[in-house]
Amino acid sequence: MDVYVARQAIFDINKEVIAYEVLFRNNNIDNEFISIKNVNPTLDVIRNSFFVIGINKITGGKKAFVNFDEELIKSEIIERFSKDHLAVEVLESVKPDYVIIDCCRRLKEKGYIIALDDFSYNEQFDKLMKYIDIIKVDFLVTKGKERKEIISKIKNTNINIKFLAEKVETEEEYREALSYGYSYFQGYFFCRPVIISGRDVSGYKFTYMNLINELNKETVNIEVVEALVKSDVFLSYKLLKEANSAYHYIKRKIVSIRDAIMIIGINELKRWIFIITLKQIGENNIDELVRMSLIRASFMEVVSKKFHLDIPAFDAFLTGIFSLIHVLLKMPIEKILIDLPISSDVKDALLGKNNIILELLELTIEYEKGNWIEVNKLIKKFELNEEFVGNCYLNSIINLKILEEI
């Protein structure tokens, strides 16, 4: 069965990722999460994710929050999966009758985390509350007073319940939720740039720009590249580590920077340097921003290659890599791009100027948000194969660990 799989980070009060909500969509159903539709397809998808693919590969070892409808909760399917890997999200459409309450009691006793999704207070849920760990409140639907009152009402029935603010889109909303006593947060608030005036690109973690400039020349001077790498102890260490990794299948130990450069190759070295640059910029920042950038880069590169889009694959890769750089650096994107040695097409896409690279970036962002209707529109516009696109994104998530180890 053809399936889209995406994930959305769940943060704690320190903006550390503690779990991912895993989103599924059947390619045969327009903009429907499979869990809403019927038992068998959902079971197939969850089984494939947990056992065939490996849920830990999708979530990076974090707990997976998965939506379950009334039929699935009553079917006892959940108990086939480990409580260590799964958190049960009870959909807002589920009626809390005595059977559902008993199912939640049983799951709670077995150690599963149970969350109520898109919760709006109703007295009929009071008897269920003793078995609930987390309540998710939709910040797009609720307003300030209601967001706060939900907490005080629920605390009267179960003081141990924690609250998750979802669809939090701005730093202001995050701070508001924090002030009300919310413990967890989900949304794109962490992707919004908080600009710090007076910050300068040249003096802030762009020590690799000279190296990138040299690598971008039509005729690359290996001696200059070698000298630039040697001038940075961290870069020298990382390069030798990469050259000696199992990926390159070299039997002898590589101890020379020159040999390491030749083994990795100029094209791969360029790609590698940009990843290192991104990770250096991402130090002391929200880790998820770097992860998302790497997933975007990998996905865009593979899609552009496979479907022979009128985009150089490396440009597609760079657009993904630097799509959140303004958030990481807390600077206007216009200022950052002055010093970045990338093509004008990539710069235009990052500035939001309409071109084919920007459209591919938009497809990537809509996919990571789980906006399946928009994903389908863009897939049709590009004349892409739906199943392959879904597999590309899933593989980009799974292969993230490889890029993170660079």
Order of alpha helices (4+ residues) and beta strands (2+ residues): beta-beta-alpha-alpha-beta-alpha-beta-alpha-beta-beta-alpha-beta-alpha-beta-alpha-alpha-alpha-alpha-alpha-alpha-alpha-alpha-alpha-alpha-alpha-alpha-alpha-alpha
